[in-house]
């Protein structure tokens, strides 16, 4: 079959689709990825055909928007960008040979539009539990939403019937594009386009989030994909030398798309000095880190976490689902500075599993981070809680399910 992969977003959103592409290629299928041009090299090195849409500067402008990491405001930025991307994304889809099947996240609205226009089957891929707005186990989309979990189901159903962000921010533009292409527009993106009728794939395990009664019926829940390009990019010689020179370090990263992390690294450097530990700072923009760092801190532009975290003591990060899953796979306690999107919910789940600690941006201060690092480094309960999670699953089951959707 010819299968299109349509990821939308940063590395944490794209890498799982590269993993899916590798598995589909191994089954003999032709696989084409369509996404932002920033990921062309990674996709092609994995053996995938590649078509880009949009311009690199447009994606860069989005991730450099300071609102992207703020609760509420970040959602608007993402959905605004997703709506603007529909036309160029659809043009890219229609530029290639007609596919037998498409896989896309909910934010790739062009995938659903192509399904309605051309009849190509579509699997919706959910990478995190936060996208399932269940009235039974309600995700923590904002720290203040903890009170909502205690509310009765009837109250949550009434609340969720109110206008929602995706319809407020993206629906008007998507409706106009649908009409221009002769497709009946949805009355609600969330209620009608969120989950494809052809199939829904949840790429996180049941121990992290159990299925709920109001999830889609045509759903397969699998496990974390754990793609980080380790096959193509080993640890740098400088990083290997640093790791070999002393005790396992604390690893810090604010996320691959976070180019506004100067405060994160400033706090990190001060906390490391207070604790007296070694550290690795991972950021694609090294200029974000403080000048004149001590030799106990090593800065790296990119490192595959599946390799690096095996030699780490604690992992401090932003709570992105892909980053977080690598910590579980490595059995490393986590300290999460959650900001927006799915991050508060992911951090909450890590805490409930006993595998780490979540902090808000305001709580992420040198004294507080140093305090929590000491706990994570010294209290055996955190390390013990990271063990025993089932990270693998039968890939053949997943591949057969995907192939049956075509």
N, C-alpha and C positions, 0 to 999 in steps of 0.2 A: 504493500500500500504506500501511497504518498501521504505523509502526515505532516501537518503544519503545527509548529509550536509557537505560541504567541505571548511570551512573557511581557510584563509591563512593570518597569520600576528599576530598582537598584540591583546590585549583585545578589543580595539576599532573595530577590524575586526572580532573577534570571537563572542563577546556578541550579536550582531544582529542575528547571526545564532542560538544562544541559544534561543533567543526570538522566532524565527521562529519554532524551535524545540518544544517549549512549546505549541504553537498554533496547530501544526500538531499532537502532542500527544493528545491534547484535542479533535481532530477530529477522533481519533481512529487509527491513522496510527502508524506504527513502524518506529522509527527514529534513525538513526545511525550517529553520528558525527565522522568525521575523520580529525584530525588536530594535531598540536604539543602536546606532552604529558603534557606540562605545564598546559593545560586547562582540563585535565581529571576530576579532582575533581569537578570543576564548572559544567561541562556537565552532569556528573552522578547525581549530586545533583538536577539538573533540570529534571531528569528522562530519559535522553538520553542514549542510548547505545554508547559506545566509542571505537574507534580504533586509536591508535597513529601511527605516522610515524616519522622516523628520531630520532635523539637523542637530549636531552635537551641542551647539550653543544653546538650543532650546531646552534640552535636558539639563545642561549645566545651570541654566538660569533658574530652573525649578529647584534644584537641590541647593542652590545658593540663596534662595529666598529664605530669610530668617524665620518666616512664619511656619515653615515646613516642620519644625521640631516643637511646635507649641500645640497643646491639646486644643482640639476644635479648629483652630486656624489651619493646622497642617492638613486636616481632612479636606477643607475647602480648596487648598492649593492642589492637592492630589486629584480631586475630582474635576476641578477646573481644567487641569492639564489633560486628564483622561478624555474629557469631552472634546478639547481642541485637537486631540490626536486621532479622533475617529476617522476623519477624511483621509489623511495621509496613510494611516494604518490600513484602511480598507483598500486604498489604491495599491498598496504593496501586496495585499492578499490576492487581489484580482490580477496582479501582474504575473503570477506564477501559474504553472499548470494546475488544473483543477484538482484539489486534494480529495482524498477519501475520508479524511478525518481531521479535526482541529482540536487542540488543547489550549485553553486560555484561562487566565484568572478573570474575576468579575470586572476588573478595571479595564480590561481590553474589550471595550464595548464594540469595537469593530468586528471582533470574532462573532459575537451574537448577531450583529447586523448581517454579516456574511452568511450566517446560517439561515436567517429569515429570507434573505434575497436569493440565495443559490441552492438552499436545501442541503448544504454540507453538514453532516453530523458534528456536534460540538460537545466536548467534555469540559465542564467547568472544574478548574483545579483550585482548591482552597489550601493554602499553605499554613494557615493558623486558625485556631479555634475562634478567635475574635470575630471572624466574619459570620459565624453562626449566631445570630441574635436570638438565642433561645429564651423562651419564657421560663424554662425549667432550670437550666444552669446558665444564668445570664453572664456574658463576658464583662470584664471590668475595663470598659473603654475609657474610663476616667476614674481616678482614685476616689472621687466623691460618690461613685456609683455603688459602693459597697452596701449602702443602705437599701438599694434596689433589690438585691438578692433576697432580702428578708420579706419582700412584699409578696402578696398572693398572686397566683397565676393570672386571675382575672384582671388585676390591676395592671400587670405588665402587658397583657394583651391590649388593653385600652391605651396604654402609653405608647406602645409600638405602632399603634394604628395612626398616630399623629404624623405629620410631615417629617421626613427623615433627610439627613444631609445629602445623600447621593441624589435624591430627587430635587432637592432645593438647588444644588450646585451644578449638576450635570444634565438633568432631564430635559430642560428647554432646548439646549443645543442639540442633544441626541435626537429629540423628536423632529427637529427641523431637517436634520440629515436623513433620517428615515424617510420622511415625506419626499425629499429630493430624489431618493433612490427607489421610490415606489413601494416602500415597505410600511406596513401598518405600524405606527409607533407605539411603544408601550405606554400605558397610563402611569406605570411606576417601574423604574429600573430595579428597585429593590424587590418588589413583590412579583414581578413578571420576568425579569431578565437576570436575577441574581444567580439562579441555579438552572443549568440547561436541562431540558426534558430528556436529553439523550444520555446523560450520566453526570455524576458529580464525584470527584476524587478528592478525598481529604488526606493530605500528606503529613499526618502526625499520628502517633500511636494512641491507643485507647487508654494506656496508663497516664498519658498526659492530659487527655480530655476524653471522657467517656461519651459515646453517642447518646443523643437526646431524642425523646419521642417526637419532637417537632422538626427534626432534621429531614432532608429529602429522602424519599424511599429508594430512589435509584442511585444509591451512594455506595462507594467502596472506601473504607477507611484503611489506610496502609500505615506506613511509618515515615520517619524523617528521611529524606533523600541523601543528606550528608555529602553533598557535592561541594568541593572547594578547590578544584583544579590541582590537587596534589600530584596527580599523575604527570602533569605538564610542568609544574613549577615546584621544585624542591626548595627546602630552606636554603637561604643564601649562605655562603661560606662564613661571612662575618657573624651571622646569627648563630650558626652552628658552633663557632668558636666561643661566642659569649655564653651559650648554654653549657658548654663543656667546662667553663672556667669557674663555676661555683654552684651554689644551691639553686634549686628550681625557682624561677622568677615568678612574680605576679605579672600576668599579661593584661594590658589595657588596650581597648579599642572602642571608639565611639560609633563605629559603623562605617562601612565603605563609602556611603554617600554623604557622610557628615563632614562638611568642609567648614564648619563653624564651631570647632571643638577646642578652641584655645583655652577656654575656662576649664574644660574637662581635663586637659593635660596639665594645666597649672595646678589644679587640685591634686591630681594624681602624683605629680612630682613632690609636692609638699607632704602628702600622706606617706609616700615611700620613704622620705627622709625621716619622718616621725617613727615609722615602724622599723626602719633599718634593714629593709629587705632589698633584693634585686628586682628589676622590672624590665619588661619589654613593652615599648609603646608602638602600636601598629596604626599607621595612618598614611593615606595616599598623599597627604600634603604635610610633609615634615615641618614646614614653616609654622604649623600650628603649635608645635611643642616649644616650651621655654628654651631660651638660649643657655649655653654653658651648663648643660646637664652633667651630673657626676658620672663617672665610669660605671656605676652600678645600674645605670639606665641605658638600655640599647634601643635605638629607634629604627624601625623597619617599615618600608613602604607597603609591602604585602608579604604575608606568610600564610600558607595553608594551615588552618587551625587543626585539622585532623592530625597533622604532624607536630606542630608546635605545642599544642596543649598536653600532649603526652609527657612533656617535660616541664609543665607549669605547676605551680602550687595553688593559685587562685586565678580565676578569670573575671576581670572587671569589664563590663560592656553595657551596651544600650538596650538590650532586650529584644533585638531582632530575632525572629524565629530561627533563621538559619544559623546565626552565631550561637544562640542558646543551645540548639540541638547538638552542636559540636562539643559544647561543654559536657552535656550528658554523655555523649559517646566516649569522651576522654575520662569521665569520672572525676571532674574537677569542680570544686565548689565555686559558686558564682556570686558576684556582687553586681547588681544591675542598677544603673541610673536610667530609669525609664522616663521617656519624654512624651511621646504621642503615639497615635495609630494603635497597633496591637501590643505595644511594649508594656503598658501597665498590666494588661491581662497576662502576658507571658511571665512577667515578674511575679505576679500574684500566684501563678501556678507553680513556679519554682519554689516560692516560699512555702506553699502548702505541702509540697513534696519533701520539704526539709533540706533541699539541695542548695540553698543560697538565701540571699537577703536582697530585698528591693528598696531602693531609695528614690525619692523624687529629685528633681533638679535642685530645688531649694535645700534639701537635706544633704546633697552631695557637697560637703565641705571638707577641708583637710582633716579637721578633728574627727568628724563623724566617719569619714572613709577610713582613717587610721584605726579607729575603734573597731569598726566592722571587719577590717582586714585581720586584726589581731584575733578576733573571734573565729574567723574562717580558717586561719592558719593553726589555731591551737585547739579548738574544740573538735574532738573526733566525730561528733554526731553529724556534722556537715559532710565530711568525707564518706562516712558510712552510708549516708542517705543517697549518695551519688551512685552507689553500686547496685547491681541487680536489675537494672532496667533493660528490657528486651529492645535492642536497637535494630535487629535484623528481621526480615520477613521474606517470604517466598516470592522472588521476582517473577517467576512464571505465572503465579496467580494474578499478579498485577497486570502483566503483559497480555494475558489471555482476556482479562476483563476489558482492557482498552481496545483490543482487536475486535471484540464482540460488539463494541459500540458503533463500528463503521457500517 
